[in-house]
């Protein structure tokens, strides 16, 4: 993937997305697709994630997030363009990180 093809997407997922393995699901699906980034729980009960990759693959990733793992119930996904600063929160050496709750 060339740098010109790479996009960063910042998403906030709302619904029943904590306590159901949602972050592990997102990490597994991202790694399977070659998507870089991170995911973390938020104190308001949502999950926040940043994905970097080819636009078509990011679109697939967002669609997968809408489904979630078996016991999740996704009510909404708010999406915006992400930044390199967003990606910088990823743990050093990780392709995809699961970060602490904020």
Secondary structure, DSSP 8 states (H G I E B T S, - for coil): --TTTEEEEEEEEEEE-SSSSHHHHHHHHHHHHT-EEEEEE-TTS-EEEEEEEEHHHHHHHHHHHHH-STT-EEEEEEEEE--HHHHTTS-TT-SEEEE---
